[in-house]
Amino acid sequence: MSRGCYGIKMGYLSVSYFPRLKWERRIKARRLARARRIRQVDTTLLIAFAQFVIIVLLLSGVSAEYQSNKYMQDWIAQNAWPVGYLLNGYLASTLVGVAIGGGFLLVQRWRSTRELRKE
């Protein structure tokens, strides 16, 4: 290395500068891959949640029919008595509550991932 006019060392860029660029590229690639995975997971969760809501709605309908239909109650009591415990209304209302809570959690997750995408 030589010294310039003012006693400042003149030289080349440090060798450690270039691996840093490579490291930054790797980090950027990992972030992009993570964002893609988050999008795929969000789509999968949304589909699973929609299926859950449909099943809960069907169960609620069957439960309401069971509670209002005396013949159905008698038949289930004679032939499939454990099903009567599932159709008495408690399971359906619990699952509706779980679906509402899950919907709020999905909205919260969607909003947080949307904020991450902006950065």
N, CA and C atoms as an extended XYZ file, in Angstrom:
357
Properties=species:S:1:pos:R:3:atomname:S:1:resname:S:1:resid:I:1 pbc="F F F"
N         0.844       -1.178        0.000 N   MET     1
C         0.000        0.000        0.000 CA  MET     1
C         0.882        1.230        0.000 C   MET     1
N         0.444        2.192       -0.706 N   SER     2
C         1.200        3.443       -0.747 CA  SER     2
C         0.404        4.537       -0.065 C   SER     2
N         1.144        5.521        0.390 N   ARG     3
C         0.487        6.659        1.022 CA  ARG     3
C         0.347        7.768       -0.004 C   ARG     3
N        -0.780        8.413        0.013 N   GLY     4
C        -1.013        9.519       -0.911 CA  GLY     4
C        -0.337       10.789       -0.424 C   GLY     4
N        -0.728       11.911       -1.002 N   CYS     5
C        -0.128       13.202       -0.681 CA  CYS     5
C        -0.337       13.607        0.771 C   CYS     5
N        -1.456       13.241        1.317 N   TYR     6
C        -1.814       13.719        2.640 CA  TYR     6
C        -1.609       12.674        3.725 C   TYR     6
N        -0.911       11.604        3.444 N   GLY     7
C        -0.642       10.586        4.429 CA  GLY     7
C        -1.792        9.601        4.606 C   GLY     7
N        -2.797        9.608        3.714 N   ILE     8
C        -3.929        8.694        3.792 CA  ILE     8
C        -3.566        7.442        3.014 C   ILE     8
N        -3.848        6.309        3.603 N   LYS     9
C        -3.544        5.053        2.917 CA  LYS     9
C        -4.437        4.904        1.702 C   LYS     9
N        -3.841        4.600        0.611 N   MET    10
C        -4.579        4.359       -0.628 CA  MET    10
C        -4.578        2.854       -0.861 C   MET    10
N        -5.678        2.296       -1.182 N   GLY    11
C        -5.702        0.863       -1.401 CA  GLY    11
C        -6.996        0.433       -2.051 C   GLY    11
N        -7.160       -0.861       -2.043 N   TYR    12
C        -8.329       -1.449       -2.676 CA  TYR    12
C        -9.397       -1.756       -1.629 C   TYR    12
N       -10.576       -2.074       -2.130 N   LEU    13
C       -11.656       -2.467       -1.225 CA  LEU    13
C       -11.266       -3.724       -0.471 C   LEU    13
N       -11.744       -3.816        0.704 N   SER    14
C       -11.475       -4.984        1.523 CA  SER    14
C       -12.101       -6.218        0.878 C   SER    14
N       -11.449       -7.352        1.049 N   VAL    15
C       -11.960       -8.604        0.500 CA  VAL    15
C       -13.259       -8.998        1.197 C   VAL    15
N       -13.430       -8.600        2.451 N   SER    16
C       -14.626       -8.973        3.194 CA  SER    16
C       -15.875       -8.241        2.703 C   SER    16
N       -15.739       -7.245        1.852 N   TYR    17
C       -16.882       -6.507        1.337 CA  TYR    17
C       -17.738       -7.375        0.424 C   TYR    17
N       -17.114       -8.172       -0.415 N   PHE    18
C       -17.855       -8.962       -1.392 CA  PHE    18
C       -18.655      -10.100       -0.769 C   PHE    18
N       -18.127      -10.824        0.226 N   PRO    19
C       -18.982      -11.839        0.866 CA  PRO    19
C       -20.205      -11.229        1.541 C   PRO    19
N       -20.099       -9.983        1.972 N   ARG    20
C       -21.254       -9.346        2.584 CA  ARG    20
C       -22.376       -9.173        1.565 C   ARG    20
N       -22.022       -8.792        0.346 N   LEU    21
C       -23.042       -8.678       -0.706 CA  LEU    21
C       -23.707      -10.026       -0.965 C   LEU    21
N       -22.891      -11.070       -0.992 N   LYS    22
C       -23.429      -12.404       -1.208 CA  LYS    22
C       -24.364      -12.788       -0.062 C   LYS    22
N       -23.985      -12.449        1.156 N   TRP    23
C       -24.796      -12.746        2.329 CA  TRP    23
C       -26.119      -11.990        2.272 C   TRP    23
N       -26.065      -10.712        1.845 N   GLU    24
C       -27.293       -9.922        1.724 CA  GLU    24
C       -28.217      -10.503        0.666 C   GLU    24
N       -27.663      -11.011       -0.425 N   ARG    25
C       -28.489      -11.647       -1.455 CA  ARG    25
C       -29.173      -12.897       -0.908 C   ARG    25
N       -28.437      -13.674       -0.112 N   ARG    26
C       -29.027      -14.874        0.480 CA  ARG    26
C       -30.182      -14.512        1.405 C   ARG    26
N       -29.990      -13.474        2.206 N   ILE    27
C       -31.056      -13.045        3.123 CA  ILE    27
C       -32.284      -12.607        2.340 C   ILE    27
N       -32.059      -11.857        1.260 N   LYS    28
C       -33.174      -11.397        0.438 CA  LYS    28
C       -33.916      -12.578       -0.201 C   LYS    28
N       -33.150      -13.574       -0.672 N   ALA    29
C       -33.765      -14.759       -1.267 CA  ALA    29
C       -34.572      -15.534       -0.227 C   ALA    29
N       -34.066      -15.617        0.993 N   ARG    30
C       -34.797      -16.310        2.050 CA  ARG    30
C       -36.087      -15.578        2.388 C   ARG    30
N       -36.039      -14.255        2.406 N   ARG    31
C       -37.252      -13.482        2.695 CA  ARG    31
C       -38.303      -13.701        1.621 C   ARG    31
N       -37.877      -13.724        0.363 N   LEU    32
C       -38.824      -13.958       -0.726 CA  LEU    32
C       -39.427      -15.358       -0.639 C   LEU    32
N       -38.585      -16.351       -0.328 N   ALA    33
C       -39.094      -17.718       -0.200 CA  ALA    33
C       -40.080      -17.808        0.963 C   ALA    33
N       -39.779      -17.121        2.065 N   ARG    34
C       -40.680      -17.125        3.221 CA  ARG    34
C       -42.010      -16.463        2.866 C   ARG    34
N       -41.955      -15.375        2.113 N   ALA    35
C       -43.190      -14.692        1.707 CA  ALA    35
C       -44.047      -15.605        0.835 C   ALA    35
N       -43.400      -16.370       -0.055 N   ARG    36
C       -44.161      -17.312       -0.886 CA  ARG    36
C       -44.810      -18.395       -0.029 C   ARG    36
N       -44.052      -18.920        0.946 N   ARG    37
C       -44.600      -19.949        1.825 CA  ARG    37
C       -45.770      -19.413        2.632 C   ARG    37
N       -45.657      -18.168        3.108 N   ILE    38
C       -46.742      -17.562        3.888 CA  ILE    38
C       -47.992      -17.449        3.029 C   ILE    38
N       -47.829      -17.045        1.761 N   ARG    39
C       -48.983      -16.946        0.875 CA  ARG    39
C       -49.634      -18.313        0.669 C   ARG    39
N       -48.803      -19.366        0.501 N   GLN    40
C       -49.356      -20.704        0.313 CA  GLN    40
C       -50.067      -21.173        1.572 C   GLN    40
N       -49.487      -20.922        2.733 N   VAL    41
C       -50.103      -21.324        3.991 CA  VAL    41
C       -51.405      -20.564        4.197 C   VAL    41
N       -51.407      -19.267        3.879 N   ASP    42
C       -52.632      -18.490        4.029 CA  ASP    42
C       -53.748      -19.038        3.154 C   ASP    42
N       -53.437      -19.433        1.929 N   THR    43
C       -54.456      -19.988        1.043 CA  THR    43
C       -54.970      -21.313        1.592 C   THR    43
N       -54.065      -22.141        2.079 N   THR    44
C       -54.466      -23.430        2.644 CA  THR    44
C       -55.338      -23.234        3.875 C   THR    44
N       -54.944      -22.311        4.740 N   LEU    45
C       -55.748      -22.041        5.935 CA  LEU    45
C       -57.126      -21.506        5.572 C   LEU    45
N       -57.184      -20.665        4.574 N   LEU    46
C       -58.466      -20.107        4.154 CA  LEU    46
C       -59.390      -21.198        3.621 C   LEU    46
N       -58.852      -22.124        2.845 N   ILE    47
C       -59.665      -23.225        2.318 CA  ILE    47
C       -60.136      -24.129        3.448 C   ILE    47
N       -59.222      -24.457        4.372 N   ALA    48
C       -59.593      -25.317        5.504 CA  ALA    48
C       -60.645      -24.633        6.379 C   ALA    48
N       -60.498      -23.334        6.580 N   PHE    49
C       -61.473      -22.609        7.387 CA  PHE    49
C       -62.839      -22.578        6.705 C   PHE    49
N       -62.853      -22.390        5.390 N   ALA    50
C       -64.127      -22.393        4.660 CA  ALA    50
C       -64.810      -23.757        4.774 C   ALA    50
N       -64.035      -24.835        4.673 N   GLN    51
C       -64.610      -26.167        4.829 CA  GLN    51
C       -65.169      -26.358        6.239 C   GLN    51
N       -64.445      -25.876        7.238 N   PHE    52
C       -64.903      -25.986        8.618 CA  PHE    52
C       -66.220      -25.240        8.812 C   PHE    52
N       -66.320      -24.050        8.250 N   VAL    53
C       -67.547      -23.260        8.386 CA  VAL    53
C       -68.720      -23.968        7.724 C   VAL    53
N       -68.492      -24.568        6.563 N   ILE    54
C       -69.570      -25.298        5.877 CA  ILE    54
C       -70.033      -26.491        6.718 C   ILE    54
N       -69.074      -27.217        7.286 N   ILE    55
C       -69.433      -28.366        8.130 CA  ILE    55
C       -70.212      -27.912        9.359 C   ILE    55
N       -69.799      -26.804        9.970 N   VAL    56
C       -70.499      -26.289       11.149 CA  VAL    56
C       -71.912      -25.861       10.785 C   VAL    56
N       -72.087      -25.232        9.631 N   LEU    57
C       -73.431      -24.838        9.205 CA  LEU    57
C       -74.326      -26.055        8.974 C   LEU    57
N       -73.769      -27.093        8.352 N   LEU    58
C       -74.555      -28.316        8.148 CA  LEU    58
C       -74.908      -28.972        9.481 C   LEU    58
N       -73.951      -29.022       10.400 N   LEU    59
C       -74.222      -29.593       11.719 CA  LEU    59
C       -75.272      -28.783       12.467 C   LEU    59
N       -75.218      -27.474       12.345 N   SER    60
C       -76.220      -26.626       12.999 CA  SER    60
C       -77.608      -26.881       12.429 C   SER    60
N       -77.680      -27.057       11.124 N   GLY    61
C       -78.977      -27.358       10.501 CA  GLY    61
C       -79.542      -28.693       10.953 C   GLY    61
N       -78.701      -29.730       10.998 N   VAL    62
C       -79.157      -31.052       11.453 CA  VAL    62
C       -79.538      -30.990       12.926 C   VAL    62
N       -78.771      -30.238       13.721 N   SER    63
C       -79.069      -30.104       15.143 CA  SER    63
C       -80.410      -29.394       15.368 C   SER    63
N       -80.658      -28.342       14.591 N   ALA    64
C       -81.938      -27.636       14.713 CA  ALA    64
C       -83.098      -28.544       14.315 C   ALA    64
N       -82.894      -29.347       13.273 N   GLU    65
C       -83.938      -30.282       12.848 CA  GLU    65
C       -84.175      -31.342       13.923 C   GLU    65
N       -83.102      -31.829       14.525 N   TYR    66
C       -83.217      -32.840       15.589 CA  TYR    66
C       -83.999      -32.295       16.779 C   TYR    66
N       -83.734      -31.050       17.149 N   GLN    67
C       -84.406      -30.470       18.308 CA  GLN    67
C       -85.891      -30.209       18.057 C   GLN    67
N       -86.268      -29.979       16.796 N   SER    68
C       -87.669      -29.653       16.506 CA  SER    68
C       -88.482      -30.861       16.023 C   SER    68
N       -87.843      -31.981       15.742 N   ASN    69
C       -88.534      -33.131       15.168 CA  ASN    69
C       -88.579      -34.272       16.189 C   ASN    69
N       -89.757      -34.526       16.737 N   LYS    70
C       -89.926      -35.560       17.763 CA  LYS    70
C       -89.679      -36.952       17.196 C   LYS    70
N       -90.089      -37.204       15.950 N   TYR    71
C       -89.870      -38.517       15.344 CA  TYR    71
C       -88.379      -38.802       15.172 C   TYR    71
N       -87.621      -37.785       14.788 N   MET    72
C       -86.173      -37.939       14.637 CA  MET    72
C       -85.521      -38.222       15.994 C   MET    72
N       -85.990      -37.553       17.026 N   GLN    73
C       -85.460      -37.782       18.374 CA  GLN    73
C       -85.724      -39.217       18.822 C   GLN    73
N       -86.942      -39.696       18.571 N   ASP    74
C       -87.275      -41.067       18.962 CA  ASP    74
C       -86.437      -42.087       18.191 C   ASP    74
N       -86.295      -41.893       16.894 N   TRP    75
C       -85.527      -42.836       16.078 CA  TRP    75
C       -84.069      -42.876       16.521 C   TRP    75
N       -83.486      -41.697       16.763 N   ILE    76
C       -82.088      -41.648       17.198 CA  ILE    76
C       -81.945      -42.243       18.585 C   ILE    76
N       -82.927      -42.032       19.459 N   ALA    77
C       -82.874      -42.619       20.804 CA  ALA    77
C       -82.915      -44.145       20.749 C   ALA    77
N       -83.641      -44.712       19.779 N   GLN    78
C       -83.737      -46.172       19.669 CA  GLN    78
C       -82.550      -46.780       18.921 C   GLN    78
N       -82.082      -46.127       17.874 N   ASN    79
C       -81.101      -46.747       16.981 CA  ASN    79
C       -79.665      -46.216       17.117 C   ASN    79
N       -79.508      -44.971       17.485 N   ALA    80
C       -78.164      -44.380       17.547 CA  ALA    80
C       -78.113      -43.366       18.682 C   ALA    80
N       -78.323      -43.837       19.900 N   TRP    81
C       -78.463      -42.927       21.044 CA  TRP    81
C       -77.245      -42.033       21.304 C   TRP    81
N       -75.988      -42.428       21.027 N   PRO    82
C       -74.886      -41.484       21.281 CA  PRO    82
C       -74.924      -40.241       20.380 C   PRO    82
N       -75.538      -40.382       19.214 N   VAL    83
C       -75.631      -39.242       18.296 CA  VAL    83
C       -76.524      -38.156       18.885 C   VAL    83
N       -77.455      -38.541       19.734 N   GLY    84
C       -78.335      -37.565       20.383 CA  GLY    84
C       -77.560      -36.563       21.225 C   GLY    84
N       -76.469      -37.007       21.840 N   TYR    85
C       -75.637      -36.083       22.624 CA  TYR    85
C       -74.944      -35.062       21.733 C   TYR    85
N       -74.591      -35.481       20.526 N   LEU    86
C       -73.925      -34.557       19.599 CA  LEU    86
C       -74.909      -33.567       18.972 C   LEU    86
N       -76.164      -33.982       18.854 N   LEU    87
C       -77.154      -33.133       18.185 CA  LEU    87
C       -78.010      -32.319       19.151 C   LEU    87
N       -77.708      -32.351       20.435 N   ASN    88
C       -78.559      -31.637       21.392 CA  ASN    88
C       -78.381      -30.122       21.339 C   ASN    88
N       -77.454      -29.614       20.571 N   GLY    89
C       -77.304      -28.172       20.397 CA  GLY    89
C       -76.027      -27.602       20.975 C   GLY    89
N       -75.434      -28.310       21.921 N   TYR    90
C       -74.234      -27.782       22.558 CA  TYR    90
C       -73.022      -27.840       21.635 C   TYR    90
N       -72.859      -28.919       20.918 N   LEU    91
C       -71.722      -29.057       20.014 CA  LEU    91
C       -71.783      -28.032       18.887 C   LEU    91
N       -72.958      -27.863       18.311 N   ALA    92
C       -73.102      -26.917       17.206 CA  ALA    92
C       -72.803      -25.490       17.657 C   ALA    92
N       -73.327      -25.100       18.815 N   SER    93
C       -73.082      -23.731       19.280 CA  SER    93
C       -71.619      -23.530       19.660 C   SER    93
N       -70.979      -24.548       20.206 N   THR    94
C       -69.552      -24.448       20.529 CA  THR    94
C       -68.728      -24.288       19.256 C   THR    94
N       -69.041      -25.072       18.243 N   LEU    95
C       -68.291      -24.982       16.986 CA  LEU    95
C       -68.542      -23.664       16.264 C   LEU    95
N       -69.731      -23.112       16.394 N   VAL    96
C       -69.988      -21.783       15.819 CA  VAL    96
C       -69.104      -20.749       16.504 C   VAL    96
N       -68.980      -20.844       17.824 N   GLY    97
C       -68.088      -19.937       18.553 CA  GLY    97
C       -66.637      -20.094       18.127 C   GLY    97
N       -66.207      -21.349       17.927 N   VAL    98
C       -64.845      -21.600       17.467 CA  VAL    98
C       -64.649      -21.014       16.062 C   VAL    98
N       -65.650      -21.148       15.208 N   ALA    99
C       -65.550      -20.604       13.851 CA  ALA    99
C       -65.453      -19.083       13.871 C   ALA    99
N       -66.221      -18.440       14.739 N   ILE   100
C       -66.148      -16.976       14.841 CA  ILE   100
C       -64.775      -16.549       15.347 C   ILE   100
N       -64.276      -17.227       16.385 N   GLY   101
C       -62.947      -16.916       16.901 CA  GLY   101
C       -61.865      -17.177       15.866 C   GLY   101
N       -61.976      -18.284       15.142 N   GLY   102
C       -61.013      -18.589       14.081 CA  GLY   102
C       -61.053      -17.560       12.967 C   GLY   102
N       -62.242      -17.058       12.667 N   GLY   103
C       -62.350      -16.005       11.650 CA  GLY   103
C       -61.614      -14.745       12.066 C   GLY   103
N       -61.763      -14.354       13.336 N   PHE   104
C       -61.027      -13.184       13.825 CA  PHE   104
C       -59.521      -13.412       13.762 C   PHE   104
N       -59.062      -14.622       14.108 N   LEU   105
C       -57.633      -14.914       14.050 CA  LEU   105
C       -57.112      -14.895       12.618 C   LEU   105
N       -57.913      -15.400       11.678 N   LEU   106
C       -57.486      -15.362       10.272 CA  LEU   106
C       -57.400      -13.932        9.746 C   LEU   106
N       -58.355      -13.094       10.135 N   VAL   107
C       -58.304      -11.687        9.712 CA  VAL   107
C       -57.075      -11.006       10.298 C   VAL   107
N       -56.788      -11.291       11.559 N   GLN   108
C       -55.608      -10.701       12.200 CA  GLN   108
C       -54.335      -11.162       11.497 C   GLN   108
N       -54.237      -12.447       11.178 N   ARG   109
C       -53.053      -12.959       10.486 CA  ARG   109
C       -52.933      -12.339        9.097 C   ARG   109
N       -54.050      -12.212        8.401 N   TRP   110
C       -54.034      -11.632        7.062 CA  TRP   110
C       -53.539      -10.192        7.110 C   TRP   110
N       -54.008       -9.427        8.104 N   ARG   111
C       -53.573       -8.033        8.221 CA  ARG   111
C       -52.096       -7.940        8.566 C   ARG   111
N       -51.597       -8.825        9.426 N   SER   112
C       -50.182       -8.756        9.804 CA  SER   112
C       -49.288       -9.166        8.637 C   SER   112
N       -49.683      -10.172        7.848 N   THR   113
C       -48.863      -10.555        6.694 CA  THR   113
C       -48.936       -9.499        5.607 C   THR   113
N       -50.050       -8.796        5.514 N   ARG   114
C       -50.141       -7.721        4.536 CA  ARG   114
C       -49.189       -6.593        4.896 C   ARG   114
N       -49.056       -6.291        6.195 N   GLU   115
C       -48.124       -5.272        6.642 CA  GLU   115
C       -46.683       -5.702        6.399 C   GLU   115
N       -46.399       -7.003        6.554 N   LEU   116
C       -45.045       -7.503        6.294 CA  LEU   116
C       -44.697       -7.396        4.819 C   LEU   116
N       -45.662       -7.615        3.956 N   ARG   117
C       -45.413       -7.529        2.506 CA  ARG   117
C       -45.074       -6.116        2.076 C   ARG   117
N       -45.636       -5.124        2.772 N   LYS   118
C       -45.357       -3.723        2.422 CA  LYS   118
C       -43.917       -3.361        2.705 C   LYS   118
N       -43.310       -4.011        3.724 N   GLU   119
C       -41.933       -3.683        4.100 CA  GLU   119
C       -40.980       -4.252        3.155 C   GLU   119
